[in-house]
Amino acid sequence: MKAFTYLERCLEHKSIVPFRRYTGGPGRHAMCKNVNHHNGRWPEKSIKHVLALLTNLKSNAEAKGLDVEKCQISHVCTQRAVQGRRRTYRAHGRISPYLASNCHIEFHVVEKSGEVARADKQQVRLTKKQAASQRLSIGK
């Protein structure tokens, strides 16, 4: 699948992940010209997690009996999850929250089928009034 090769190239720093939304923080890299943008990074930790999800997705597709070579990711969604709560101890006897921002990631995969032959033209559907007028004209 294309996603595996792209993410593995990003781990090797041969491709880059463009950061299109939050462009204030990430720096500019010359490799971003390949994706027609100016900001990008190589988020290795995130890539490793997504690669693990994709391998799980691939094994699920095989278990369902789908042809993995014809499978295509049709939908990807990331949503905010409940934060993991810990505490960190500060100066002067204070305690502050130490939160982990977790997320839910979902993938939808569709097996692409081959070319479908076009069916013959269907007969034009008539409204009730048109059908009634045809019946009247035939009866005369």
C-alpha positions as CSV (number, residue, x, y, z in Angstrom):
1,M,0.0,0.0,0.0
2,K,1.1,3.6,-0.7
3,A,0.7,4.6,2.9
4,F,3.3,2.1,4.1
5,T,6.0,3.3,1.6
6,Y,5.3,7.0,2.3
7,L,5.5,6.6,6.1
8,E,8.7,4.5,5.9
9,R,10.2,7.1,3.6
10,C,9.3,9.8,6.2
11,L,11.1,7.7,8.9
12,E,14.2,7.7,6.8
13,H,13.9,11.5,6.2
14,K,13.5,11.0,2.4
15,S,9.9,12.4,2.4
16,I,8.3,15.0,4.6
17,V,5.0,15.4,6.3
18,P,3.6,18.9,5.4
19,F,2.1,20.8,8.4
20,R,-0.6,22.8,6.7
21,R,-2.8,23.7,9.6
22,Y,-0.6,25.0,12.4
23,T,2.1,26.8,10.4
24,G,3.5,29.1,13.2
25,G,5.7,26.5,14.9
26,P,7.3,24.1,12.4
27,G,10.3,25.3,10.5
28,R,10.8,25.7,6.8
29,H,12.5,22.9,4.9
30,A,13.6,22.6,1.3
31,M,12.0,19.2,1.0
32,C,8.6,20.8,1.4
33,K,8.8,22.0,-2.2
34,N,7.9,18.4,-3.2
35,V,4.5,18.8,-1.5
36,N,3.9,22.4,-2.6
37,H,4.1,23.8,1.0
38,H,6.7,25.6,3.1
39,N,6.4,24.0,6.6
40,G,6.9,20.3,7.5
41,R,8.5,17.9,9.8
42,W,9.3,14.2,10.3
43,P,7.1,13.2,13.3
44,E,8.8,9.8,14.1
45,K,6.7,9.0,17.1
46,S,3.4,9.6,15.4
47,I,4.6,7.8,12.3
48,K,5.4,4.7,14.3
49,H,2.0,4.6,15.9
50,V,0.2,5.1,12.6
51,L,2.3,2.3,11.0
52,A,1.3,0.0,13.8
53,L,-2.4,0.9,13.1
54,L,-1.9,0.3,9.4
55,T,-0.4,-3.2,10.0
56,N,-3.3,-4.0,12.2
57,L,-5.7,-2.7,9.5
58,K,-3.9,-4.9,6.9
59,S,-4.3,-8.0,9.0
60,N,-7.9,-7.2,9.7
61,A,-8.5,-6.9,5.9
62,E,-6.9,-10.3,5.3
63,A,-9.0,-11.8,8.1
64,K,-12.2,-10.4,6.4
65,G,-11.1,-12.0,3.1
66,L,-10.3,-8.8,1.2
67,D,-7.6,-8.6,-1.4
68,V,-5.0,-6.3,0.3
69,E,-3.5,-5.1,-3.0
70,K,-6.9,-3.7,-4.1
71,C,-7.7,-2.1,-0.7
72,Q,-7.7,1.7,-0.5
73,I,-8.1,3.9,2.5
74,S,-11.3,6.0,1.9
75,H,-11.5,7.8,5.2
76,V,-9.2,8.8,8.0
77,C,-10.5,10.6,11.1
78,T,-8.7,11.7,14.3
79,Q,-10.7,12.9,17.3
80,R,-9.7,14.1,20.7
81,A,-9.9,11.5,23.5
82,V,-10.1,11.7,27.3
83,Q,-6.9,13.2,28.7
84,G,-4.7,11.0,30.9
85,R,-4.4,12.6,34.3
86,R,-1.3,12.6,36.4
87,R,0.2,15.1,38.8
88,T,3.5,16.9,39.0
89,Y,4.8,18.4,42.2
90,R,5.9,22.0,42.1
91,A,7.8,24.4,44.3
92,H,6.3,25.7,47.6
93,G,4.2,22.5,48.1
94,R,1.9,23.0,45.0
95,I,0.6,20.3,42.7
96,S,-0.2,20.9,39.0
97,P,-1.9,18.6,36.5
98,Y,0.3,16.6,34.1
99,L,-2.1,15.7,31.2
100,A,-1.5,13.5,28.3
101,S,-3.5,14.5,25.2
102,N,-4.7,11.2,23.7
103,C,-6.7,10.7,20.5
104,H,-8.8,8.2,18.7
105,I,-7.9,7.4,15.1
106,E,-10.2,5.6,12.7
107,F,-9.5,4.3,9.2
108,H,-12.1,3.1,6.6
109,V,-10.8,0.8,3.9
110,V,-12.6,-0.1,0.7
111,E,-11.7,-2.8,-1.7
112,K,-11.6,-1.3,-5.2
113,S,-13.5,-3.3,-7.8
114,G,-12.6,-3.5,-11.5
115,E,-14.3,-1.4,-14.2
116,V,-18.1,-1.8,-14.3
117,A,-19.8,-2.0,-17.7
118,R,-22.4,0.6,-18.2
119,A,-26.0,-0.8,-18.2
120,D,-28.4,-0.1,-21.0
121,K,-30.5,3.1,-20.8
122,Q,-33.4,2.7,-18.6
123,Q,-36.9,3.6,-19.8
124,V,-38.0,7.1,-18.9
125,R,-40.2,7.0,-15.8
126,L,-43.6,8.7,-16.2
127,T,-45.5,10.6,-13.7
128,K,-49.0,9.6,-12.8
129,K,-50.5,12.4,-14.9
130,Q,-48.4,11.4,-17.9
131,A,-49.3,7.7,-17.6
132,A,-53.0,8.6,-17.3
133,S,-52.9,10.9,-20.4
134,Q,-51.2,8.1,-22.4
135,R,-53.9,5.6,-21.3
136,L,-56.6,8.1,-22.4
137,S,-55.0,8.7,-25.8
138,I,-54.6,4.9,-26.4
139,G,-58.2,4.3,-25.5
140,K,-59.6,6.8,-28.0
